[in-house]
Amino acid sequence: MTRFTFIHAADLHLGSPLAGLGARNAEIAQRFASAGRRAFEDLVSHAIEARVAFLIVAGDVYDGDWADHSIGLFFARQVARLDRAGIPVVLVRGNHDAESVITKAITLPEAVRTFSTKKPETIRLDALKVALHGQSFPNRAVDENLSLSYPAAVPGWFNVGVLHTSCTGHAQHATYAPCSVADLRARGYDYWALGHIHDYTELSQDPWILFPGNLQGRSIRECGPKGAVAVEVSDGQVAGVRRLIVDHARFHNLSVAVDEAETEAQAVALVEAAMRPLAALAEGRLLAVRVHLTGTTAAHDRLAADRETLTAEIQAAADRVHEDIWLEKLKIETARPSGGPRENVVDAIDPATLLAEIDRDPEFRARATAALAEIAAKMPATEDGDMAGDLDTLCAEAEAMILGRLTKRAC
């Protein structure tokens, strides 16, 4: 009986900074930034300890072109560990590390094989009777279905397709090398090692077609455990697939209803209570939390009046829960009770009515939209969407902040 195990990983994105982390604590920010490298180091260590047969990386080893050689040297050092252990590594280039994108190079060990960018090819591991079929991206935008030209399965061998693709599509990822599950099944392979989609996704179990997800979440859009998969093969068939969780930092969205809060302190206490279960959820890892304050509360205006202080108080609450919980961002999504009195606000001219009229004024909205579009064009893209298209939210936040400060002054 022939038995072996291989590892399927994808989307290492080495060199990618973790997005959405402020500079409030440089040391913690650096620990988050190094999480991707540490995740890959742990994956290599596991591969060596488990004596796996080979490692596949299905694209995007790098996040983009190198600023210097340090990222290339890091990867070369890690795969050299695998080479010394006699573990082959097979790679395809994806959209982030396409041939046209990466302009620098470091010589890799002979055990590392990269699929050609010119056409699909087959890499054979003769001792195992494994045939791996794949093609790398020559440039960032590959819009043709590469899988249709992949080689025929080698009879009597264990056949693996390696492809960086959007496959059936995913809302958060651009469409590259599109294909369908039916296209992949038609090749007659025993396993498809896909990359590009950052969530663990099983598309089929007959044959196995899956995305392992990325090794390390990089922003609030990539929550939950991250890692690779170990694939067990017995007599030419997949006998089992199990996840290998190797991430060193995680992101989490936390929604906290503060309907009952009448003061900022009460709202912070509710956040602290909601955070307590997160220490166990992180399982010893750094945890970046985006807190969403929700609900209809009398404290609505007060919460927005001094966002900086409220943010600091919530970070202090996180510190009380666990030293490795970091407030990634605070989102105030509360509402003011309708029809209720605005205590301690001078009503000679009703501020809320005045602000609402300004908000509805067509000239104001046109000028504000144009200003936001100009600002957004000068800023790097973020995971939070279109700033210029979020005028209503920004106006609501500004209204709450003004009314909250008026309330405090009147106290």
N, C-alpha and C positions, 0 to 999 in steps of 0.2 A: 504493500500500500504506500503510495507516494503522498506525503503530507508536507505542506509548508505554509508559512504565513507571510504576507507582504503588507506594507503600509501604503495607504492612499491618502495623500495630503494635497492641498491646493491653496492658492492665494495667501502666500506667506507675507507679501507686501512689506518686505524688509526695507527699512528706511522711511516708512510712513509714520508721521507723527500722529498721536492719538488726538482726535479733534474734540473741541468743546471744553477743554480744560483751561481754566484761567490761570493767571500768574500769581494768584494769591499765596501759593505755597510752592516755591520753585523745586524744593526737594521732592515733594509728592508728585508734581508734574513730571519730573525726570523719571521717577519710578514707573509711572504710567507709560512714558515714552519708550522705556526699555523693555516693556512687557513682551513685545513681539519677538525680540531676539531670545529672550529667556524661554519663551514657548518653543521656539525651534530647537534650542539647545536641549530642552527636556525631551522633545520628540526623538532627536538623534540618540540621546542616552537610552531611551526606551527601546529603540530599534536594536541597539547594540546588546543591551541586556537580554532582550527576548530572542536574539539571533534570528531576526527576520530574514527572509530570502532576498528581498529587494524593497526599495522605496520609490514610489511614484510621486512626482509633484506636477499636478495638472495645471500649470500656468501661474503667472504672476508671482514669481519668486521675489521680484523687486517691485516697489511701488512706482518706479519711474527711473529716469536716468540718474546716475550717481552724482552727488555734489563733489565727492572725492572717492578714493578707493576703499574707504573703511568698510562700507557695506559689502562690497565684493570680497574683501579679505575675510570678513566675518563668515560669509557663506562658504567660501573656499575652505576655511578652517574647520567648519562643521562637517562638510562632506568628506574632508580628508580623514576625519574620525571614522566615518562609515567605510571609506576605502581601506583603511588599515584593518578594519574588522571583516573585510571581504564581502561587504554588502553593496551591490550595484545600485546606482541611482539613475532614474530615467525621468527626463524633463520634457515638457513642451513650453514654449514661450506663449504668453497670453497677450492681452491688449496692453497691460501696463509694462511688460518687459519684452515687447515685440522687438524684432531685429532692428527696426528703424528707430526705436525709442532709446535703447541702451547703446551709448556710444563708447563706453569704456569696457575693458575686459580684464579678467584675471584668469590665468591658466588653472583649470580644474583637474582633479585626478582622473586617471584613465577610466576608473569605474563609473564616472559620470557621463551619461550619454544624453544628448539633446536632439530631439527630432528635427529634421530638416524643415526649412521654411518654404522650400521650392515645391515640394509635393509630398503626399503621404508616403510613409515608409514603414518597414517592419524591423524592429530590433528583437533579436532572438537571444534568449538565455538557454543555451543548449543543455546544460546540466539539468535544468528543471523542466525542459520541454515547454517553455513559456514563450509565446510570441506576442510582443507588444506593438500595436499599430498606432501611429499618430502623425500629426503635422503641427509645426509651430506657426505662430503668426508672423508674417513678414513685416506687417505694419499694424498700427493700433486699430484701425477700423477694417475688420474682415467681415463682409456682409454676405459671403456665399456659404452654402452648406458644404463644409469640408468633408463631413462624414460620408457623403455619397461616393467619394473617390477613395475611401479607405480600402486597403488591400483585402482580399478574400481571407477568410479564416484558414489557418494552417491545420489540415486534418490531423487528428490525434494529439494535438497540442492544446494547452490552456491558452486561450486567446483573450487579450485585454485591449480594449480601445481606450486611448488617452486623448481627451479632447477638451479644449477650453471653449465653452459655448454657453449661450443663454438658453439653449434647448427650447423648452416650451414657453419660455418667457418669464420675466420677474419684474414687478413694478419698480423696484429700487435699482435695477441694473440695466445698463445699456444692452441693446441687442447685438450680439456678435456671433458669427458662425452659427446662425440659427438652424435648428433641426427639430425633428419630432422623435418621440419614443419609438414610433414605428420605423423611422429611418435607421435608428441604432439597432433595433432588434433584427432588421433585415440583413445586417452584416454577419450574423451568426456567431458573434463573440460570446464568451462566457462571462465577461465582466466589462463594464464601462466605467472608467475612472474620469469623472468630469470635474471641471473647475470653472470658476467665474461667479457663481452664486454663493453668497457668504453665509447662507443658512444651511444647516444639515437638511438634506432633502433626498428622500428615496423616491425615484420615479418608477422603478420596477424592481421586482425580485425574481423575474423569470424572463431574461437574465437580470442579474443585479445591475442597475443603472443608478448611480447616485452622486450627489455633491456632498463632500465631507464638510463643507463650510470652511471659513478661514480659521487659521490657528489662534488668532487673537482678535477680539472685537476692538474696533478702532474709534467708535463714536456711539452716541446714544441710539443710533439707528441699528446697531449690531449688539443687541442684548442677549443674555443667556450664555450657557457654557459653549466653549469653542474648542476645536481640536481637529483630529484626523480620524481615520478608521483603520482598524486591523482586519484584514480579510484572510480567513482560514480556508485553505484549499485541500481537498482530499480526493485522490483519484480523478483529477481533472474537473472537479465540480466545486463550486463554492459551498463550503460546509457551514460557514457562519461569518457574520459581520458584526463587529462591536466598535463602539466609539472609544477613542483615546482622547480624553480631555486634558489639555496641556496649557490652557490660558493662565495668565498671571494677573489679569485685571478684568473686571466685568463692569458693564453698564446696566443701569436699571431705572425704569420709569416708576415713580412712586406718586400715586394720586391720593391726596389727603383731603377728606371732606371736613371743612371747618365751619359748618352751619351754626354750631353751638357757640363758637368763639365770639366774644364781645370785645376782646382786646388782642393786641399783638402777642402778648405773653401767653394767652390761652391758645392761640393758633400755633405758636411754637411748641407748646406742650403736646398738642395733638400730633404734630409732626414727629416729635421725639418718640412718642408711643408707637407710631406707625413704623418708625425706623428700626425698632428693637429686633424684629424677626430677621432683618436683613443681614445681621452679623453671621447668622448660621447659613443663610442663603449664599453668601460669598465664599464659604468654605475655605477661609484663610487667605483669600485673595484681596487685593485692592478693589474697592467698589466705588464707582462714580455714579451718583444718584441725581437724577433730574426730578425735582419735587414740583408737583402740580397742586397748587392750592385750589380747591373747588368748593362749590356750594354757595348758597345765599346767606350772607352774614352781615350783621351790623358793623363788623370790623372791616368791611370791604375797603372803604376809603383810607382807613388808618393803615392797612397793610401796604397800600401803594404809596403812602406818603413819604416813606423813607426806605426805599428798596434796599439800599446799601446796608443799613443797620439790620434790617430784617434778614438779609442774606447772611450776615455775620452771625446773627443769633441762631439761625438754623444750622450753620456750620458748627457752632459751639455745641448745639444739641447733638449733632452727628458725632462729635468728638466724645461726648459723654457716653454714647452708645458703644462706639468702637473706634480705635485709633486709626483704622484704615478705611473709614467711610468718608468719602469726599463729595461735597455738594458740587455737582457739575454745573447746574443752572437752576434758578428758581423761576417758576412760571406762575404768576398770579392770575388765576382764571375764575375768580369768585365773582359774585354779583351782589348789587345793593338790593336790600329788600324793597319791593315796589310799594309806593304809597306811604312808606314809613317816614317819620320826622327825621331831619338831619340835625341832631342836637348840636348846640353850640356853634352853629354857622350863622353868621350875620345875614339876615334875609331881606335887607333893604332892596337889594337886587339879588334875586335868587341865583346863586352861582351855577347850580346844576342846569337850570333852564337856559341861562346864557351860554354855557358851554355846549349844550345840546343844539342850540341854534347855530352856533359857529360850526359845529361838526356837520350840520346839514347844508351849510352854505355852499353852492356850486363853485363859486370862485375860490373859496378856501380849499375845497377838495381837489380842484384842478391844480392849484399851486402846490399843495402838499404832495400830491401824487407825482408831479414832475420833480420835486425836490428829492423825494424818496428814490425815484428811478435813477437820478443822477448820483446819489450816494451809493446805491446798490451796485451801479456799474463800476465804481472805484474799489469795491470791496471784493475779497475772495469769496468764492461760492461756499456756502455752509449747508449743514444738514437741515436747517430750519425753513428752507423754502424761499419764496419770493417776497422780499421786504416791501417792494413797491405795491404788491397785491394785498398787503395786510394793513391797509390804512385804518379800517374800522377798529381792529384790535389795538393799534397804537393810540388812536384817539380815546378809546375807552380807558386805556391805562393812564394816559395823560389826565383825563378827567378825574379819575379816582385819586391820582397823586395830588392834584390841585385841591380837591375837596378835602382830602385827608389832612393836608397841611393847614388849610383854613380851620379845620376842626381843632387841630392841635394848638393853633395860635389863640383860638377863642377860649381854650380851657383855662 
